[in-house]
């Protein structure tokens, strides 16, 4: 039996070129998710403050929505010059819907009073996460990423003159770094043009009271930074 390939070979018609089927590029499994995430970020970036709080209350962007009791957007003066950013709500915050209301919050309030401040006057307090992680564990990267548009919009709306990052999670999120707090202290950083000072989280200070003096130095440095910025703006 004569094969077609043998005939073609004899006629010097090999190799045979075949038209390949056009292959559509495989759709990335994450393409839809990326698109949805971009749309979500764009939408959040347009929200006024009340609408932002409402959006946080109904957020299902990460698994923490399944275990939270209350969302914790933030508290304070919406025209504050000072903005303090912590890590995430704890049990007390999850129950009351307000950041820093437990023992760490009492310490933060005392620190504010020592600076001549209060959480409702010229101060706004928020967290990287708006929902409590189970057992107060450290926020996971995807959780911080899901909450990022909310914190970014809060900072944009409040437009503080100075940001104080309380602890490593806040510093890592706002400065996009993995450096420890100890290496970030005593320096003026910037978040989108706003001066930012890094210090220890009040919960850490409760566990390590010897570092309270360092935190106080950081707050005095922050106050000095704010005053110098204000003086420069008037000259």
C-alpha positions in Angstrom: 0.0 0.0 0.0 1.5 3.3 -1.1 1.4 5.9 1.6 0.6 9.5 0.9 3.9 10.6 2.5 5.9 8.3 0.1 4.2 9.8 -2.9 4.9 13.3 -1.7 8.5 12.4 -1.1 8.9 11.1 -4.6 7.4 14.3 -6.0 9.8 16.3 -3.9 6.9 17.9 -2.1 8.0 17.3 1.5 7.9 18.6 4.1 4.2 19.3 4.2 3.3 22.6 5.8 0.1 22.6 7.7 -1.9 25.6 8.8 -1.9 25.6 12.6 -5.1 26.5 14.4 -5.0 29.9 15.9 -4.6 29.6 19.6 -6.2 32.1 21.8 -3.9 33.2 24.7 -4.8 31.3 27.8 -6.7 33.6 30.2 -4.9 34.0 33.4 -6.9 32.7 36.4 -6.1 35.9 38.1 -7.1 38.2 35.3 -10.6 38.7 36.5 -9.4 39.1 40.1 -6.9 41.8 39.1 -9.5 43.6 37.1 -12.0 43.5 40.0 -9.3 44.6 42.4 -8.4 47.6 40.2 -12.1 48.6 39.9 -12.5 48.3 43.7 -9.5 50.5 44.3 -10.7 53.1 41.8 -14.2 53.1 43.4 -12.8 53.4 47.0 -10.5 56.3 45.9 -13.6 58.3 45.1 -15.6 57.8 48.3 -16.3 60.6 50.8 -15.7 59.8 54.4 -19.2 58.6 55.4 -19.4 56.5 52.3 -16.0 55.1 53.1 -17.0 54.0 56.6 -20.1 52.4 55.1 -18.0 50.5 52.6 -15.7 49.2 55.3 -18.7 48.0 57.2 -19.8 45.8 54.3 -16.4 44.7 53.0 -15.9 41.1 52.1 -12.5 41.4 50.4 -10.7 39.0 52.7 -11.5 36.2 55.0 -11.6 38.4 58.1 -15.1 39.4 57.2 -16.2 35.9 58.4 -14.9 36.2 61.9 -15.2 39.9 62.8 -17.9 41.3 65.1 -17.5 44.9 64.1 -15.4 46.7 61.6 -13.0 49.3 63.0 -12.5 52.2 60.5 -10.9 54.7 62.8 -11.6 57.5 65.2 -10.8 61.2 65.7 -10.7 64.6 64.1 -11.2 64.5 60.3 -9.1 67.6 60.0 -6.3 66.4 62.2 -2.7 67.3 61.7 -1.6 64.1 63.5 -2.5 60.7 62.2 -1.5 57.5 64.1 -1.6 54.2 62.3 -1.5 50.9 64.2 -1.7 47.3 63.2 -5.2 45.8 63.6 -8.1 45.7 66.0 -8.0 43.5 69.1 -10.8 41.9 71.0 -11.9 45.1 72.7 -11.8 47.0 69.4 -13.7 44.3 67.7 -16.4 44.5 70.3 -16.7 48.3 70.3 -15.8 49.2 66.7 -13.2 51.8 67.8 -9.4 51.5 67.6 -7.1 51.4 70.6 -9.7 51.1 73.4 -8.0 48.3 75.4 -4.9 48.5 77.5 -2.7 49.5 74.6 -5.2 52.3 73.8 -5.0 53.6 77.4 -1.3 53.8 77.0 -1.6 55.6 73.7 -4.1 58.1 75.2 -1.6 58.8 78.0 1.1 59.4 75.5 -1.2 61.8 73.6 -2.1 63.7 76.8 1.7 64.1 77.5 2.0 65.7 74.1 -1.0 68.0 74.8 -3.2 66.0 72.4 -6.4 63.9 72.6 -7.8 61.3 70.3 -10.7 63.6 69.4 -8.8 66.8 68.9 -6.3 67.3 66.1 -5.6 63.5 66.1 -7.0 60.7 64.0 -6.3 57.1 64.8 -6.6 54.2 62.4 -5.2 50.7 61.7 -3.7 48.9 58.8 -6.6 46.3 59.1 -10.2 47.3 59.7 -11.1 43.8 61.0 -9.7 41.8 63.9 -7.4 38.9 62.9 -8.3 35.7 64.9 -6.4 35.5 68.2 -4.8 38.9 67.4 -2.3 37.4 65.1 -0.1 39.5 62.8 -1.9 40.7 59.7 -1.2 38.6 56.6 0.0 40.2 53.4 -3.2 39.6 51.5 -5.3 41.0 54.3 -3.2 44.2 54.4 -3.4 44.4 50.7 -7.2 44.1 50.8 -7.4 46.9 53.4 -4.8 49.1 51.7 -7.3 51.2 49.6 -9.2 52.1 52.8 -6.2 53.4 54.7 -4.9 55.2 51.6 -8.2 56.9 51.1 -8.4 57.8 54.8 -5.0 59.5 54.7 -6.0 61.3 51.5 -9.2 62.6 53.0 -7.7 63.6 56.3 -4.6 65.0 54.8 -2.6 65.0 58.0 0.6 67.1 58.4 2.3 64.1 60.1 1.8 60.4 60.2 3.1 58.2 63.1 3.4 54.5 62.3 2.9 52.5 65.5 4.8 49.3 65.1 6.3 47.2 62.3 3.0 46.3 60.5 2.1 49.9 60.0 5.7 50.9 59.0 5.9 48.0 56.5 2.6 48.9 55.0 3.1 52.6 54.7 6.8 52.5 53.7 6.8 49.3 51.8 9.7 47.9 53.8 10.5 44.8 55.8 12.9 46.7 58.1 12.5 46.4 61.9 11.2 49.3 63.9 14.6 49.8 65.6 16.2 50.6 62.2 13.4 53.0 61.1 13.3 55.2 64.3 14.9 58.6 64.6 14.4 59.4 60.9 11.9 61.4 58.9 10.3 59.1 56.3 7.6 60.1 53.8 4.3 58.6 52.7 3.2 60.2 49.5 4.9 63.4 50.5 3.6 63.4 54.1 6.3 63.2 56.8 6.2 59.9 58.7 7.8 58.9 62.0 8.1 55.3 63.1 7.8 54.2 66.7 6.9 51.2 68.8 3.3 49.9 69.0 1.8 50.5 72.5 1.0 46.8 72.9 4.8 46.1 72.4 5.5 48.8 75.1 3.2 47.0 77.5 5.3 43.9 77.1 8.6 45.8 77.0 8.3 48.8 79.3 12.0 49.5 79.1 11.4 50.9 75.6 8.8 53.4 76.7 11.5 56.0 76.9 12.5 55.4 73.3 8.9 55.8 72.2 8.6 59.0 74.1 11.7 60.3 72.3 10.1 59.3 69.0 7.0 61.3 69.8 9.0 64.3 70.8 10.9 64.0 67.5 7.5 63.8 65.7 6.3 66.9 67.4 9.5 68.7 66.5 9.2 67.6 62.9 5.6 68.9 62.7 6.6 72.3 64.2 9.5 72.6 61.9 7.3 71.8 58.9 4.8 74.4 60.0 7.5 77.0 60.4 8.9 76.3 57.0 5.4 76.6 55.5 5.1 80.1 56.9 8.4 81.5 55.8 
